[in-house]
Amino acid sequence: MNDPLGDMLTRIRNAQMRGKSTVRTPASKLRAWVLDVLKDEGYIRGYEATTGKTGLPELEVSLKYYEGQPVIREVKRVSTPGRRVYMSVKDLPSVRQGLGVSIVSTSKGVMSDAAARSANVGGEVLCTVF
């Protein structure tokens, strides 16, 4: 698999289209850090580390719905393995006039665009969520 983060975002997107309450994805530190940001911003209920049927570690993500509709309306991968997107703190994008969030990998860790602005750091824009 070339893009583990893109795979996780696609799994979340597909599970929400089917109305699933949870989705499993292989575990990694980057995926856990992105899920921490999604949980802090209120887009998912949470996640927990489990062991899959093959004995490999997995993350079980609890999805969040509001009045029958998924809270995550749109999730897009910005920086891909073939095309990395780096931005300074001044250039960090505002998603849907501040209604959404950009997830940024900075030198101080993975954080939302608002947290990166307050910490005055830029970095690689991983994805946008609305």
N, C-alpha and C positions, 0 to 999 in steps of 0.2 A: 504494500500500500504506500503510495507516494505522498498522500496528504491526509494524515491522521485527523487533524482538526476539521478539515472539510468533510471527512467521513462522519465524524460525530455530529456536526451541524446538519448534515443530510439525514442522519438517523433521527434526530430530534424533529426536523421538518416533516419527515414521512410519518412518524408516530403521531404527531399532532393532526395531520391530515386524516388519519384513521381513527382519531379519538382515543388513543391509548393513554393510560394513566402513567405508565412507566416505560422506559426504554433502557436497554443495556448497551454499553459500548466498552471496548477494551480500555484498560486503565493506562494512563500516563500522567506525568506531572503537569504538562502543558494543558491537557484536557481538564484536569482537576482545577487548575488555576483559572481557566476560562469559566468553568462551572461555578467557581466561587464568586466571580464577578456577576454572572447571571443571577445567582441566588441573592447577592447583596442588592442588585438593582430590582429584584422582584419579578424576574421573568420565569423562574422555576421555583418549585417548592423546596427542593434540595436534592442531594445525592448521597449515596453511601457506597463504600468500597465493598465488593463481594468477590466471591470466587466463582468462575463460570463452570460449565459442565466439563470442560477440558482441563480444569485445574489452573487456568490462567486468571490473573486478577482482572476484574471488570468493575465498571462504575454503573450503578443503577440510578438513573435520573428520574425523579418524580416531576412530571410535567404539571403545569398550572393552567387552569381554565377559569374564565369569568363569564358567567351566564351562558355556559355551553360553548363559548368560543375560546380558542387558544389565546393566551396572553401574548405569545410571540406571534406577531402577524407576518413578519418578514425577517429572515436572517440571511445575510450575504457574506461570503468569504471575499475579503478585499485583497489581502496579500497571499499569493499562492507560491508553491515551490518554484514555479517557473518565472514568476514576476513578483519580487518583493516590493512592498510599498512602505517607505519610511517617510515620516513627517516630523517637522519640528513642532514645538509646543504652539507656535503662532499659527501653524497651518492645519492643526487637527480639525477634522470635519465635524460639523454639527449635524446630527441625523434628525431629519424631519423637524427642523427648528427647535431642537432640544427635547423632543418627545422620545426619541430613540437614544441609543448609546453606541459608541464605538469602543471596541475592546482593543487596547494598545499594550504591546509588550515593550516595556521600558527597562532601563538599567536598574530601576527600583522595583521591578516585578510587573506582573500582568495586572492592569487596572483599567477602569473606565476612562473615557476621555475627560470627564469632569475632574476625576481624581488626578489625572496626568497634568491637567492645567493648573490645579492647585499645588501640585508638587513641582511645577515648572520643568517638566521633562517631556521630551518627545520620544518617538520610537517607531516600531513596526506596527502598522494598523492591521490587526489580525482579521477582524470582522465587524460588521455593523448589525445591530439588532433593533427592530422596531415592533 
